[in-house]
Amino acid sequence: MVISPKRIKIIKLKNRRGFAAICLDHLTEGRTLLQTYQRMEKALKRNKIEVKAVTLDLKKLITSL
């Protein structure tokens, strides 16, 4: 299965340092945007899901809840 990077939602954690990424019932955390995104790619790859392309601007993936 191949998905678009736009399906990955990254949020800023208010009560901790860092960010969290949510995609297809997977949750990862990291201190930086890049680390969070890379951890999500790795988690998806374990379940045979590929991210179609690398995004150049990770700030576009940040959403507010």
C-alpha positions in Angstrom: 0.0 0.0 0.0 1.3 3.5 -0.9 0.1 6.6 0.9 0.7 10.3 0.4 2.7 12.3 3.0 -0.3 14.5 3.5 -2.1 11.7 5.4 0.5 12.1 8.2 -0.6 14.6 10.8 2.0 16.1 13.1 1.0 17.9 16.2 3.0 19.9 18.8 2.8 18.4 22.3 1.9 21.0 24.8 2.7 19.2 28.0 6.0 17.8 26.7 8.9 18.7 24.5 8.6 17.6 20.9 6.0 16.5 18.4 3.7 13.5 17.7 2.7 12.1 14.4 -0.5 10.2 13.7 -1.3 8.2 10.6 -3.5 5.1 10.0 -3.8 4.2 13.7 -0.1 4.7 14.3 1.4 7.1 16.8 5.0 8.2 17.1 6.8 10.9 19.1 10.0 12.7 18.5 11.9 15.8 19.7 12.1 17.4 16.2 9.8 17.5 13.2 12.3 15.5 11.1 12.8 12.8 13.8 9.0 12.4 14.2 8.5 12.1 10.5 11.2 9.5 10.1 9.9 7.5 13.0 6.4 7.5 11.4 7.9 6.3 8.1 9.6 3.5 9.9 6.5 2.5 11.7 4.5 2.4 8.5 7.2 0.5 6.7 7.0 -2.3 9.3 3.3 -2.8 8.3 4.2 -2.7 4.6 2.9 0.8 4.0 5.1 3.1 1.9 5.1 6.9 1.9 4.9 7.9 -1.8 7.3 10.9 -1.7 9.5 12.8 0.7 8.0 16.2 1.7 10.4 19.1 1.5 8.4 21.3 3.9 7.5 19.3 7.1 5.8 22.4 8.6 2.9 21.9 6.2 2.1 18.6 8.0 1.6 20.3 11.4 -2.0 20.5 12.4 -3.6 22.0 15.5 -6.1 20.1 17.6 
